[in-house]
């Protein structure tokens, strides 16, 4: 396959999700390799597999197989955690730390398809970094996994530049799919038996004293993905959501919202979108799909439900949770004792509304809201209505465009800079992995997530240059209009900016041209001093009048939501959420949080699809006694 696509769109509201203490992500140094395309790739890959199997019992040999600046990214194969090990010394150190030797028992080449067979590949946009790319199967002490190695030639020998391994299944606890699917009925004589509907109702309502092992707070894409993964592993879970219907977390957003990322990037586990699904999904259609997903996969979900009390019993190893539920027209209270709680309340936390602003209560216009409460613009009907939108990421642009198309005079308030990438350019650069002619989603995901974040940052510098050249005319028009753009952290583009900040970008679906043409005005680089009865006063002394003001100012960190729901005792034990750890992995998400039995699950649809499997395997490992919380 050609160069590896590492850019990806993210349809979540903007926020600074990495709390203080996040480590900086330093871009990798790419190795200098032979300029010629490698031949006899099968022999090269087979020789490397033979060599890597030897270091599993003699870790010191790793120094001969890895570049000084090489990366082994592992998710649950080497340990029960996520690691990106940079350089042979760290690799050897982790291998030697294992109590009973390396947890990986063997590697083998995966030649199950043409795509997965060893191939000559190019990693960089310039076509200079030639590699031998090989898919792998991995056997561990508890299960089996998969991976990808990329070898580069150095002084006549082939060494690892990147190696990725991840756990797929636990031995004896495989997912009940395919050949392991349930029979659905027990044939023969029965004096009394329930049909499918009877059993389903009892299961969904947790009747007869049955307890959920896992309580999932939130039924958006994060909650749905982890609930589906747990079900396939035989773990009882219950999703609770305060909305009236599954999918309302999308239906309730602003009227014109359509996902900016393509359908091929957004499939949920086990049930991909049908072939006629539009490339860009409207919000209400996605809400309906979520509702159907719950029914078709028979996931347990309670709507109109809130947690009113919760406490952790460390001695017993479980929670006590009181739920207040509106069911069948009646209010009921249920108490459960789950072993795990997963907070899946959205990628972020509470809306980041500037409640500290002077004069908020004095505004006399039609509407002053956070973007999460904005349902859509009202037709101006020739009344010369004025709107101000504070914030210049996806939501801010979409809302400004909605106002403009409904006849408003609109001003966008941009306080810093924004990365802008046209949806068409992004779609083109993703298409090799996530497109109509791309590989199966499982293969695309493996290729995408196999790139260590530090390497992705370096490769994306070149990709961003190409993308900006394509969008040059649009970007120049924005600059002339006074709208300030950036290229991401150290010019590394959209994906790294998302992982670093969780915001600060706009995937352009039309608003940028309106700004360039002067149809939507921009006020840049000034802070708001005061909210006035008829508008806003800025730090430069200028006043802008408005009938409506929308603060598209993103959301606070997920930890704030944890504190609000579960209290200070839990929130103080939980580690910082999002941002990078010292190895370049995302902190705390989908992994050990610092509080036993408590997990965070979030991200866009692609992140939820991938990491839900890894989180479910950790929980299954704990429940089956394959690991302890201290092992994670």
N, C-alpha and C positions, 0 to 999 in steps of 0.2 A: 504494500500500500504506500502511497506517496507520503508527503510530509504530514506530521501529526498535528491535527487541529486542536489547539488548546484554548482558544477563545470560546466563550459561552455566554449567552444572555441570562439575565436573572430578573424574573418578574416578581420582585418583592419591593415594598416601599423602602425609601432611603432611611438610613440611620447610621450613627457611629457605633457599631455593635461591639467592637473590640474595646474592652475596658482598659484603663491604665495598667501598664505592666506587660502588655502584649510585646513580644519580641519582634524586631524588624526582620523582614524576609530579604535576605541577600541573594541576588541573582547568581545562578551558577556560572562557572567558567566553562565554556564549551571546549572539549578536547580538540586538538589539531590532529586530523587523521589523513589517511591516504585519500587523494582526490579521485581515485578510480573506484568504480562500482565493484563491490566484492563478488566473487564467484564461488562456486562450490559451497553454498551457504549451508546445506545439510551437514556436510562434514565438519564445518566450523562450529555449528550449533551442537552437534553430537559430541564433539571433543570437549566443549565447554561443560555440557551436562555431566560428562564423566568426571571432569575436574571438580565441579561444584559439589558433587556427591561425596568426594573424598574429604572436603573441608568440614563436612558435618560432624566428622569424628576427629578431625585434626584442624581446628579453627585457625591455627597460625598460618596455614597455607593460603588463607584468604588474601594475604598481601600480594600474592602472585596473580590473582584473578581479577582484582579491582584496581582501577585508576586511583591515584591520590585524590582526585576530585570526582569521586563516583558516589552514587546514591542507591541505597537499598531501602525502598519504601515497603513497609510490611503492615498488614492489618490482620492481626490475630493468628498468624502462623508462627512467628518467632516467640510471641508472648500473647497475653490476653489484652493487649493494648495496641495503639497505633504508634508506629515509629517511622521516621526517615533518618537513616543512619548515613552520615556523610563520611566517606573515606574508610579505608581498610581497618584502621585502628579501632574505630567505634564499632565496626562490624564484628571484629574479633572479640572485643570487650563484651558485647551482648551475647555472643555465642558461648563464651566462657562462663557467663553469669548463670546460665541455665543450671538448675539444681541437678537434673538427671541427664545432662547432655542437651544438645540442640533439639528443640521440639520438632523441627522439620526432619523427617526420616529419609526422604528421597525426593529427587527431582526427575522428571521425564519430559521429553518433548511432546507437545500436543500437535498432532498432525490430523486432527479430526475433520478439517475442512481445508480448502485451498487457502483461505485467508489466514488460518491458524498455522499453516506450515511455515517453516523458516523461510525468510525472504530478505532480499536486499532492500533496505529502506533508507529514506532521507529524513532527518529530524528537523532541520532548520529550513527557513523560508528561502535562503540563498542556495540551497541544494549542495552545500559543501560538507555537511556532517553525515557521511555515509556510515550506515550501521548494518549489522546482521540482526534482524528482529526475529525472535522466536517466542511463540506461546508455550507455556509450561503447564504441566500438572504437578501438584505438590501434595505429598503425603505427610501428615503430621501425626503426633502421638494421639490426637483425639479425632481427627477427621481428614478430609482432603480439600484441597483448594486449587487455585489456578494462579497464573502470573504471566508476566512478559519480561524478557531480558532483551536489552539492546547492547550489542557488543561493538566495540570500535577497535581498529587495528592500531597498535602502538609498537613501533620498532619490530615489526614482523610477527608480533603475537596479538591475539584477540583478548581484550579485557572488557570488563563490565563498565559501562557508563551509567546505565540505569537498570535496576532490577526491581520488579514489583511482585509481591506475593500477597494473597488474601485468602482467608478461609471461606469456603463455600458451604460445607456441610459437616455435621458431626456424625461420626460412625454410630450406627444404631439409632440415630435420631434424625433421619433424613426427612425432608418435607413430604407431606402426603399429597403429591402431585404426580401426574403421569401414570406410570405403572403401579404406583403406590396409592392411587386415589381410592377413596372409600367406596364400598359396594352400594351403600344407600338404602339397603333393605336386607332383612334377615328372612329368608324364605322358610316356609314350613308352617306347622300348626302353632297358633298362639291363642291362649285363652283371653288375653287382654293385651292389646298393643296400641301404641300411639302412631298416628300417621306422621308424615314429614311436618305438616303444619303444626301439629300438637307439640312435637319435639322442638321445633324451631322457636315457638312462642315461649316454651319453658326455658330453653337455653338463653334466649335474648333477655328474659326478665330475671334470670338467675333465681329460679324457684327452687323449692325443696332444700333450702340451705346451701345451695351451691355458691361458691365464692369465686370471684375473679382473682387470678394470680397477679394480674397486672391491671392497674387502673390507668387509663390514658386520658389526660385532660386536654380536650380539643379534638375536633373531627374534621380538620382541614387536611391538606395533602400529607402532612407529617403524621397525624393520627391515623389516617387511613392506611398509609404504607406500613407503619409498624404493626397495626392491628392485623393486617393481612399476613405479614411475615410470621407473627406469633401464632396465628391460627394454623398455618401450614406446618408449624413445629409442634402442634398439639398443646399449646399454652393458652389457657382461658384468659381472655382480656375483655375489658369493657371500656368503650369510649364514652365520655360524657361531654356535652356541649351545651352552652347556654342558649344557642340559637333555636328557632322553632323547627327548622328543617335542616337536614344534612345539606351542605352546599350554600347555606345562607351567608357564610363568611365571604363568599364571592358574590352572590346575588346582591348583597347590600351595598356593594361598592358603587362608585360613580357610574352613571348611566352608560357612558360610551366606552367603558373599559373593555379592551381586548388584549389578550396576552401578546407581548412583543416577541416572545420566543416561539420557535416552530414546533409543530406537533410531534416531530420525531424525537425531540429532546424531552418531551413531557409525559411519555407513557408511564402509567402506574404498573407496579408489579402484577404479573399473572394475567392482566386484562388490558392489552394495548388498545388504543383508540382504533375504531374501524377505518377501513380504507377510504371511506368518503369524508372523513373528518377534515374540516378546513385547516389550512396551514397555521393560521393564527386563531386561537379559540376565544370566542366571546365569553364574558364572565358568567352569564346566566346559563349558557350551554355547559360550561365547566361545572357549575353548581349542580345541574341536573345529572351530569356524568358521575359526580361524587355520590349523589344520592343513589344512583343505579349501582354503583360499585359496591356500596354497603349491602344492598339487597342481593346482588348476584353472587358475591363472595360470602354472604351470610355472616357479616361482621356484627358484633353486638354493639349497638350505639344507642345511647339515651340522649334525646334532645330536651330542651326546656329544663335542664338540670344544672345545679350549682353545688360546689363543695361548700358546706357551711362550717365544718370543723375537720381538723386533721391533726394527728399526732403520731409520732414514731416510737415504737416500743423496741429499743435496741436489744433487750434480753430475748424477746420472742422473735425478733427479726421480721416484724410486719408493721404495717400502718393500721391505724383506726381512722376511718374516713366516714363522715356523715354527709349524705347526699340529700338535697331537697329537689324533688322531681315533680313536674306536672305531667301526669300520665292518665290518659283516658278521661280527661276533664276534671281530674281530682289531684289535689296536692298530696304527695306522700313523702315520707322520710325513710331512707334505708341506710343501714350501717354495714360497711364492709371492712374486711381485714386483709387487704392485698399485700403481697410481699414487695411489690414494686409500684412506684408511681412514675409515669412518664409525662413530663410537661411538654405538650405539643400545641401550645397556645398561639402559634404563629412564629414566624422567623424572628420577630422582635418582641418587645414588651408593650408597655403602655404607650399610647400616642404621645409624641413629644410636642405638646401644646405649650406655647410660651405664656403660661398663666401669670408670670411675673410682670408682664408688660403693663406699664402705667396706662390707665384709661380704658381698659378692656370693657368694663361695664357701661362706658359712656357711648359706645358705638350705637348709632341710631339708624343704621342701614337695614337692609332686608335680611342679611345673613352674615355671620362671622363664625366660622367653624374650622376645625381640623379636617384635613382631607378625608379622614376615615368616616366623617359624618356627611361628606358632600355626596349627594345622590345624583346631581346633574344640574345643568344650567336651565333656567326658565327662559323661554323665548322673550327677547327684548321688546318685540312688537313696535319697533320704531321709537322707543322712549329714551334713546341715548343713555342706556344704563352703563355703569362703569364697574369694573371688577379688578381687584388686585389679588394676585396669587403669589404667596411667599414660598419660595423653594423651587429649584430648577432640575429636579430629577424626573423619573418617568411620570409620577403622579402629577407633579406640578405642570409639566408640559401638556399632558392629556387634558387636565382641567382647564388650562388656559385656552387650548384649542377648542374645547367644548364651549366655553364662554364666547369666544370669537365667532364660532359658527352659529351661535344663537343671537348675534347682533350686538354684543357688548364691545365697549372699548376696554381693552385688557392691557394690564402692565404686569410683567413678571419681575419679581424681586430676586436678584441673584447676588448673594453675599460673598461667595468665593468663586470657584471655577467648576465647570462641569465637563465631564468626558462625554462627547457626542459621537455616536456611531450610527450610521443609517441602518435600518432593519434589513434592507436589501443586501448591503455589503456584508453585514454579519451573517445573514442567511447563506450567502455564497461561501464564506470562509468556514462555515460549519458543515457544509453539505457533504464533504468527504466522509464524515462520521455520522452526522445526523441530517439526513436528506432522503429524498425519494429513492435514490440509487445507492444509499449508504448500506453498511453491513447491518446484520441483526443487532437489535438494541443491546443485547448482552455483550456482543463483541465490541460494539462502539463504546460502551461504558468501560469495558476493561482497558481499551486503548486510551480512553480519555483520562481515567483516574490513575493509570499507571505512570503518568508523568509526575514526578515529585514537584511540589510547588515552586521550589527554587529554580528548577530547570524550566518549568512553565513560564516563570517570570522572565527568564533570559530569552526564551524562544519567542515570547509574545512581544518583545521589543521590536523584532524584525517584522512580525505580523502586523503590529500596529502601524509601522511605517507604510506598509503596503495598503492597509485599510485607509489611512489618512490621505494617501495619494488618490485613492479612488473617490473619497469624499471631499477632496480638496476644494472644489468650488463651493460646496455647502458650508464648509468650515470657514472659508474666507468671508462668505456672506455674513456669517454669525459675528465674526470679529468686527467687520465694518459696522454692524448694527450695535456694537457695544457689548455683545455677549461674549464672556471670556470662557475659553475652552482649555482643557488639559489633556494629556495623553496617559493618565494613570500614574501610579508610583514609579518613578524613574522611567517613564515612558513605556510602561509594560502593559498598558491597555486595560480593557474592561474587566476580564475575569479576575485579575490580581487586585484591581481596585475594589471589586465586590468582596473578595476574601479579606482584604485589608480593612475596608471601611464599611462595607455593606451598603454603600450609597455613593452619591456624587457622579452619577452617569445618567444618560438618556439615550435609549434606543429610538432613533428618530423614525416616526411614522407620519410625519407631515408638519409638525409644529415648527421645526427648525426653519423651513422655508418661509413660513409666516413671519417669523422673527427677522429673517434676512431681508424680507420685503417690506419691513416696517409695519406690518399689519398687527403684530403684537409687539408692544413696546417693552423695553428692558430698562430697569434701574439696577445698576451694578455697583457692588462694593460698599454699600452703606448699611448701617444697622438701623433698626426701627427704634425711635426714642419714645414714642407715645402713640396710643390709639386715640384718635379724635372722633367726635360724633359723626363726622362725614368722611373719614379717611385715616391716613397715617402720616405722622411726622417723623422725618428721618434725621440722622445725626448731622447731615450737611445743611440742615435747616429747611429743606424742601418739604412741601406738603403735597400729597397725592390724594385726591378725592375718590371715594368709592361707595357704591351701593352695596357691594358684596366683597368680603375678604375671606380668602381660604388660605390656611396655613398648611402647606404641603411640606411640613418640617420633619417628617419621618417619625420614628418610634424610638423609645428608650430600649436599653438592653434587656434581654430576657430575664435577667436576674431581678430586675425591678418587679416583674410580674410574679416571680417566685416569692419574693418578699411579701407582696400584697396578699397572695393566696395562702402561703404556707407559714408566713411569719419570720421573724428575725432569726430564730434558732436554726431553722433550716437554711435560710438564705446566707447566713454568716458562715456556714460550713461548706456551701457550694463554692467551687472555684470560679474564677473569671470565665466568662462565656464569650466565644468568638475571638477573633484576633489569632495570632500565631504563637505557638509555644517555641521553645528554643530549638527544636528540630525542624520547625516549619510545618507542623501539623496544626489543624484547627483545635483550639483549646476547648475541652470539656464537652463539646457537642458529640452525641452518639457514643459516648464513652464514660468512664468513671467521672463522677462529678465532685467527689469529696464527701458526699453524704450517702451512706449505704441505702440501697433501695430507691434512690432518686436519680432520674435521668432526664436529659434534655434531648428533644427531637425536633428538628426544624430544617429550614432551607427551601430552596425552590423545588420544583417537582423532580428534577433530575437528581439533586442531592438526596432528597427523601427516598427516591427509588433505590439508590445505591446503598446508602448508609443504614437504611432500615434493616437490611439483611444482617449487617454486622452488629447492630445493636441487639437484634433478636437472638443472634447466636451467643452473645455474651450472657443474656438473661437465661437462655436455655442451658448454657454451661453451668451457671450458678444453680439452677433448679435441679440439674442432674448430678450435681456434686463433682463436676469435672474441674471446677476451679472455685476459688473463694474470692470475696470482694478484695482481699489484699493482693490477690494475684493479678487483678486488673490494672 
